[in-house]
Amino acid sequence: VPRKQSENQFLDQIYSYVETHLSDSNITLKEIAENQLFMNVDYVSKRFIKETGQKFSAYLTALRIQKAKQLLADGHSEQIQWVAQQVGCGNNPQYFSQIFKKSTGLTPSAYAKKLNGGE
């Protein structure tokens, strides 16, 4: 999903890192703060919330769901485990199903069925 370049290099750096590493289940704001931004994680966390209105973890989950929906729509509906891996939940497909259902109201399988015109 192309996102407009903001005036905000701070957020751009975080967003591009997350988009590039979305399949990594160990993405943490601490890792990004320390290894990409070379800043204190508490500062980065507060600033992220201030500038986006949400916690980093909420942003990350939302992005994972968005990407999963995209992959399911692209015809990967039989490969729920693969989709979970692509969005960084490969080591925990149950968790993936949980966050997906919480966000969409449907399990990934049910969502895929619905996309394909099933009930």
C-alpha positions in Angstrom: 0.0 0.0 0.0 1.7 3.2 -1.1 1.7 5.8 1.6 2.3 9.4 1.0 5.7 10.6 2.1 5.1 12.7 5.1 7.0 15.7 6.1 8.0 13.6 9.0 11.3 11.7 8.5 10.9 10.2 12.0 7.7 8.4 11.0 8.9 7.6 7.5 11.9 5.8 9.0 9.7 3.7 11.3 7.1 3.0 8.6 9.6 1.9 6.0 11.5 -0.3 8.4 8.2 -2.0 9.4 7.1 -2.4 5.9 10.4 -4.0 4.9 10.5 -6.3 7.9 6.8 -7.1 8.3 7.4 -10.8 8.1 9.8 -10.7 11.1 7.8 -11.7 14.1 10.3 -10.0 16.4 9.8 -6.4 15.3 9.9 -4.2 18.3 9.9 -0.5 18.7 12.9 -0.9 21.0 14.9 -2.5 18.2 13.9 0.2 15.7 14.6 3.0 18.2 18.0 1.7 19.1 19.2 0.2 15.8 17.6 2.4 13.2 16.9 5.8 14.8 19.6 5.6 17.5 17.2 7.1 20.0 15.8 6.2 23.4 12.8 3.8 23.1 10.7 5.7 25.6 11.2 8.9 23.6 10.4 7.2 20.3 7.3 5.5 21.9 5.9 8.8 23.2 6.6 10.6 20.0 5.0 7.9 17.9 1.8 8.1 20.0 1.9 11.9 19.9 2.3 12.0 16.1 0.0 9.1 15.1 -2.5 9.0 17.9 -1.9 5.3 18.5 0.6 3.0 20.1 3.3 1.3 18.0 1.9 -2.1 18.8 -1.6 -1.1 17.5 0.0 0.3 14.3 1.9 -2.9 13.8 -1.1 -5.1 14.3 -3.2 -3.0 12.0 -0.5 -3.1 9.3 -0.3 -6.9 9.7 -4.0 -7.3 9.3 -4.1 -5.0 6.3 -1.3 -7.0 4.6 -3.0 -10.3 5.4 -6.3 -9.1 3.9 -4.3 -8.1 0.8 -2.6 -11.5 0.5 -5.9 -13.3 1.1 -7.6 -11.2 -1.6 -4.7 -11.9 -3.9 -5.7 -15.6 -3.9 -3.6 -17.0 -1.0 -6.8 -18.1 0.8 -5.7 -21.7 1.0 -2.4 -20.8 2.5 -3.4 -19.3 5.9 -0.1 -20.5 7.5 1.9 -18.8 4.7 0.0 -15.6 5.1 0.6 -15.7 8.8 4.4 -16.0 8.0 4.3 -13.1 5.6 2.9 -10.8 8.2 5.2 -11.9 11.0 2.9 -14.4 12.8 4.3 -17.6 11.3 5.5 -18.8 14.7 2.0 -18.3 16.1 -0.9 -18.9 13.7 -3.4 -19.1 16.5 -2.4 -15.5 17.5 -2.7 -14.5 13.9 -6.2 -15.9 13.7 -7.0 -14.1 17.0 -5.9 -10.7 15.9 -7.4 -11.1 12.5 -10.8 -12.0 13.9 -10.6 -9.2 16.5 -10.0 -6.7 13.7 -12.4 -8.1 11.0 -14.9 -10.1 12.9 -14.0 -13.2 10.8 -11.2 -15.8 11.0 -8.8 -15.6 8.1 -10.4 -18.7 6.6 -13.9 -17.3 6.9 -12.7 -14.0 5.4 -11.1 -15.8 2.5 -14.3 -17.8 1.9 -16.3 -14.6 1.9 -13.9 -13.0 -0.6 -14.4 -16.0 -2.9 -18.2 -15.5 -2.8 -18.9 -18.3 -0.3 -20.9 -17.9 2.8 
